[in-house]
Amino acid sequence: MILADSMGILDLGGGTFLVSAESDLADPTYYWWLDGHYLAETRRPSTIVSVEPGSHPVIEVFDDAARRPDYAVPSARQLVFGRVPDAARYKVEQFIDGAWELQDVVSESGALFKRRTTGQLADETDTQFRVTPVGTNEVEGTPAAATIRMIRYPDPPNVTFTYNAGPHTVTIAAA
């Protein structure tokens, strides 16, 4: 079991933190969750987490693969990638139906890390992304690959929303 008073957080700057925990197991595997999203599995008792400045994330860590966060979460994630020297912008692509599709172009801002919110991701799937730096000379650099595992718990309800402009009401119904 993760020891309740063992979590430590070290601010590395720019919304990036080194988070550590301690288990009472002899040789644990750590399962890291950020805002209910599966983040990483590590053998070491720490991981680096990047969050939006001003946000209030919930970071959870378990040493039991079967444990899950206790609340439902949204189905989008933050894709975080590091700055590349001499890059003017970054192409963010997602692997969909056997091909890479451009999702966004992120301009270089000088920040050490860049963030982009993904679109809605399917539950219990691994989604592949790649980020390609594009230099000021328009030459593309080496793409960096990332895989995001989406596991929501519990699954969000299957509902529809209907807006009625007259009385300004929203009706939520089972789909």
C-alpha positions as semicolon CSV with decimal commas, in nm:
position;residue;x (nm);y (nm);z (nm)
1;M;0,000;0,000;0,000
2;I;0,116;0,355;-0,071
3;L;0,198;0,522;0,260
4;A;-0,050;0,806;0,313
5;D;0,203;1,063;0,432
6;S;0,475;0,970;0,184
7;M;0,377;1,183;-0,119
8;G;0,628;1,452;-0,202
9;I;0,609;1,723;-0,468
10;L;0,906;1,926;-0,591
11;D;0,829;2,228;-0,813
12;L;1,063;2,221;-1,116
13;G;0,910;2,540;-1,262
14;G;0,686;2,606;-1,561
15;G;0,404;2,385;-1,433
16;T;0,635;2,082;-1,407
17;F;0,670;1,884;-1,084
18;L;0,866;1,585;-0,958
19;V;0,617;1,374;-0,762
20;S;0,733;1,094;-0,533
21;A;0,563;0,832;-0,316
22;E;0,660;0,544;-0,092
23;S;0,514;0,194;-0,073
24;D;0,525;-0,064;0,202
25;L;0,578;-0,341;-0,058
26;A;0,927;-0,490;-0,101
27;D;0,958;-0,436;-0,478
28;P;0,659;-0,229;-0,593
29;T;0,546;-0,111;-0,934
30;Y;0,394;0,238;-0,916
31;Y;0,081;0,330;-1,117
32;W;0,048;0,708;-1,160
33;W;-0,279;0,889;-1,233
34;L;-0,335;1,258;-1,313
35;D;-0,693;1,391;-1,287
36;G;-0,821;1,036;-1,316
37;H;-0,617;0,963;-1,632
38;Y;-0,361;0,687;-1,635
39;L;-0,024;0,861;-1,661
40;A;0,254;0,605;-1,621
41;E;0,375;0,280;-1,474
42;T;0,719;0,298;-1,316
43;R;0,948;0,086;-1,102
44;R;1,092;0,401;-0,946
45;P;0,901;0,584;-0,673
46;S;0,881;0,914;-0,863
47;T;0,764;1,062;-1,192
48;I;0,753;1,403;-1,361
49;V;0,411;1,562;-1,407
50;S;0,334;1,872;-1,616
51;V;0,014;2,070;-1,560
52;E;-0,138;2,395;-1,680
53;P;-0,032;2,693;-1,466
54;G;-0,311;2,784;-1,226
55;S;-0,476;2,441;-1,249
56;H;-0,554;2,224;-0,948
57;P;-0,471;1,869;-1,056
58;V;-0,542;1,553;-0,860
59;I;-0,238;1,324;-0,861
60;E;-0,287;0,969;-0,739
61;V;-0,042;0,681;-0,718
62;F;-0,111;0,316;-0,640
63;D;0,110;0,010;-0,600
64;D;-0,176;-0,220;-0,701
65;A;-0,251;-0,252;-1,075
66;A;-0,621;-0,314;-1,005
67;R;-0,676;0,016;-0,816
68;R;-0,843;0,303;-1,000
69;P;-0,926;0,664;-0,910
70;D;-1,261;0,708;-0,741
71;Y;-1,425;0,960;-0,975
72;A;-1,524;1,008;-1,339
73;V;-1,300;1,227;-1,554
74;P;-1,313;1,399;-1,895
75;S;-1,199;1,213;-2,203
76;A;-0,935;1,461;-2,326
77;R;-0,570;1,470;-2,214
78;Q;-0,280;1,713;-2,219
79;L;-0,005;1,623;-2,465
80;V;0,313;1,775;-2,320
81;F;0,637;1,806;-2,516
82;G;0,967;1,980;-2,469
83;R;1,121;2,276;-2,650
84;V;1,356;2,204;-2,941
85;P;1,633;2,457;-3,013
86;D;1,581;2,658;-3,335
87;A;1,223;2,539;-3,379
88;A;0,972;2,797;-3,499
89;R;0,666;2,573;-3,454
90;Y;0,562;2,214;-3,390
91;K;0,330;1,993;-3,596
92;V;0,109;1,776;-3,374
93;E;-0,025;1,469;-3,552
94;Q;-0,246;1,179;-3,444
95;F;-0,239;0,829;-3,593
96;I;-0,595;0,765;-3,715
97;D;-0,707;0,475;-3,935
98;G;-0,353;0,386;-4,041
99;A;-0,231;0,737;-4,129
100;W;-0,090;1,044;-3,952
101;E;-0,338;1,331;-3,948
102;L;-0,241;1,689;-3,858
103;Q;-0,425;1,799;-3,542
104;D;-0,258;2,131;-3,466
105;V;0,042;2,356;-3,523
106;V;0,187;2,498;-3,200
107;S;0,401;2,812;-3,229
108;E;0,731;2,837;-3,042
109;S;0,681;3,054;-2,735
110;G;1,013;3,013;-2,558
111;A;0,858;2,802;-2,280
112;L;1,051;2,492;-2,175
113;F;0,742;2,272;-2,223
114;K;0,446;2,304;-2,461
115;R;0,095;2,171;-2,396
116;R;-0,189;2,081;-2,627
117;T;-0,525;1,940;-2,525
118;T;-0,616;1,635;-2,730
119;G;-0,960;1,581;-2,873
120;Q;-1,191;1,329;-2,710
121;L;-1,010;0,994;-2,675
122;A;-1,179;0,655;-2,673
123;D;-1,188;0,471;-2,341
124;E;-0,952;0,178;-2,280
125;T;-0,735;0,255;-2,583
126;D;-0,383;0,368;-2,664
127;T;-0,373;0,668;-2,900
128;Q;-0,053;0,754;-3,086
129;F;0,069;1,109;-3,141
130;R;0,384;1,256;-3,285
131;V;0,526;1,604;-3,258
132;T;0,758;1,729;-3,533
133;P;0,961;2,045;-3,481
134;V;0,976;2,277;-3,783
135;G;1,277;2,509;-3,792
136;T;1,288;2,876;-3,881
137;N;1,433;2,754;-4,214
138;E;1,117;2,541;-4,271
139;V;1,314;2,215;-4,234
140;E;1,135;1,949;-4,029
141;G;1,323;1,787;-3,743
142;T;1,294;1,436;-3,605
143;P;0,942;1,356;-3,482
144;A;0,894;1,263;-3,116
145;A;0,636;0,990;-3,056
146;A;0,393;0,970;-2,765
147;T;0,125;0,720;-2,676
148;I;-0,159;0,820;-2,447
149;R;-0,346;0,543;-2,267
150;M;-0,700;0,648;-2,185
151;I;-0,863;0,464;-1,898
152;R;-1,162;0,638;-1,741
153;Y;-1,316;0,517;-1,421
154;P;-1,603;0,500;-1,396
155;D;-1,714;0,537;-1,755
156;P;-1,909;0,857;-1,815
157;P;-2,284;0,810;-1,863
158;N;-2,420;0,775;-2,215
159;V;-2,649;1,080;-2,237
160;T;-2,770;1,341;-2,484
161;F;-2,813;1,712;-2,426
162;T;-3,094;1,921;-2,577
163;Y;-3,101;2,301;-2,549
164;N;-3,432;2,489;-2,564
165;A;-3,369;2,858;-2,644
166;G;-3,719;2,970;-2,537
167;P;-3,696;2,905;-2,164
168;H;-3,315;2,867;-2,181
169;T;-3,311;2,512;-2,049
170;V;-3,093;2,210;-2,108
171;T;-3,250;1,863;-2,097
172;I;-3,027;1,564;-2,023
173;A;-3,162;1,224;-2,126
174;A;-3,027;0,872;-2,145
175;A;-2,906;0,800;-2,499
